[in-house]
Amino acid sequence: MKNYIYMFVLLICGTAMAQEKPKEIKQETFEKTVKYNNGEGIIESKLRVISRETSNVELASDDKEKVNQDRVATTKKVETMVMVDDDLDPDFDLLSKETHFVSDNKSFKFSPIDGGFNIVFDNNDKEFVVVGKAWSTKNPGSYIVEGKTYNGIGYLNENGEFIVEYYNKDAKKIEKVSYKPKKL
């Protein structure tokens, strides 16, 4: 009986793990070493920039029964981390981390602040404008969002989209704004 239970658990766990959506991950790392004289001696600092793109792998539904299937353009999330190592420990210290997305054909990014992040839109590809702030709550994955056009609750869904739900006083109903990752 014990063996049957083990086989059942193994089949359920193996099937559940096999159902994950395949993802494509591209990562580039740029590292530069800078030496400078601070008046007391020569100091060496290292700068590391890591750019990571994550996207789901999806195939064309028309090619379902074919051996060689075409890929469909999917959404992507681009994370950029800037790190510096200018102290005695061997680890890099994180300076900033930004995530870029697209919503209604407008580029935006999440820029970290203490306790949350700013929602920043690209204003005509020249400068970024802060349009809202999000703060982490005690409920993991939930954020309180304060913006210029709405205030609400934000969360990430299973597709990697940041969703903000808010009450529209004019329409007298709850509405959603979706920030989707950039398309490949």
N, C-alpha and C positions, 0 to 999 in steps of 0.2 A: 504494500500500500504506500509505503514511504517513497518507493521508486516512482510510482505513478504521480505522486504529488510533485516530485522533482522534475519529471518530464513535462508535466503540465506547466509549471512555472517557467521552465526553460523555453517552451514553445511560445508562451505568452510574451515573455521578455524579448525573445529573439524577433518575434513578429513586430512588436512595438518599436524596437530599435531600427528595424529595416524600413519603417514607414517615414523616416525623416526625409524632408525635401533636400535634394542635392543642391549644394551651394558652390559658387565659384568665388575664390578669394584671391585677390591680387594685392601684393604688398611690396612697396618700394622703400628702401632705407637709404638716406643720404647722411653721411657723417663727415664732419670737417673738424680738424684740430687747429686751434689758434694759439700762438705763443705771443705773449706781450710782457713788457717790463713795467712793473708797477712802482718802481723806485727802490724797492727792497730786493728785487731779484726777478728772474724770468718765471712767469707763471704760464702753465698750459691749461687751456680749457677745451672741452670737446662739445660740439653741437651735433645733435642727431635729430633728423626729421623723418618720421615714419608716416607714410601715406598708405591707407588700407581701404580697398574697394571690396564690398561684399554684395553679391547678387545671387538670386535664385536661378537655377538652371531649369528652363522650361522648353519643351519641344512642341512643334507645330502639331495641332490636332489632325490636320489633313494627312500627315505622314505616320499615323498611329501604327499601322501594320508593316511599315517599311523597316529595313535594316538600317539604312542611313537616313536619319531624320534631321530636318532643319530645326535650328534653334530660333526661338521667338525672343525679341528684345524684351528684357525685363527691367525692373527698377533696380537702382543701386544706391547704396549708402557709402559715402566717402568720409572717412575719418582721418584727420591729420593731427599728429601729436608732435609737439616740439619739446625736446628735452635737452638739458645741459648738464655737463659734469665739470664743475669748477671747484670741488672740494676734495677732501682727502679720502672719502669713501669710494669704493669701486663702482657704485651705482649711479645711473643718470637720474637727475631730478626733473620731474615733469613741469614744464613752464605753462603750456596750454594744450588743450585738446578741443578740436572743433569738428562738428559733423555737418555736412552739406546735404541739402534736400531740394526738391522742387514742389511748389504748390501753386496751382492755377497758372502754370507757365512762368512763375516768378521764382528766382533762386533765393534761397534763404539758408541760414546756418544757425546752429545752436552754439552759443559762446558761453563757456562756464563762468559762473560767479559763485560767491560763497553761498552754499545751501541750494543751488539750482543752476539755472542758465538763462541767458538772454535769447530771445527770438529776434534775429536780425535779418532784414530783407536787403537784397541787392537793389540799389536805386539806380537804374539805368547803367549798370556795369561800371559805375565810377566810384560809388561809395556805399557803404552799408549803413542802414538806419535801424535803430532799435525800435521794434514795434510792440514788444511785450516782454514780460519776465515770467519765469516759472520757478517755483520753489518746491523742493521735495517735501512730502508729507511723511507721517509715521507709517502710513500704509505703503509698503514697497511698490514702486512702479506708478504711483499716483503723484500728480503735481497740481499745485494751485497756480492758475495762470491769470495774470493781470496784464491786459493789453490796452492799446489805444481805442480799439473798436469793440472789444468784448472782454469779459472776465468769466472764468469758468474753471473746470477741472480737466486736466490733461492726463493722458496715458499712452503707452505704446501698444499697438495691437500685434497680432501674430505675423503680419506682413511687414513689420518694421516701420509702419506709419505712426506719426505722432498725432493723436486725435484730441481735440479740445471740444468739450461739450459745454455750452453756455445757454442761458435763458435770453431769448430775444423778446424784449418787452413789446415791440411793435406787433410782432406776429403772435405773441402770447403762446410761445411753444419753445421747447428745447431744440437747439440746432447744433450741428457738428461742423467743425472745420478740420480738414485732413491735410497734414503735411506729409507728402509722399517723397521717398528717396528719388534721386535723379535717375532717369532712364539711361541705359547703356547706349 
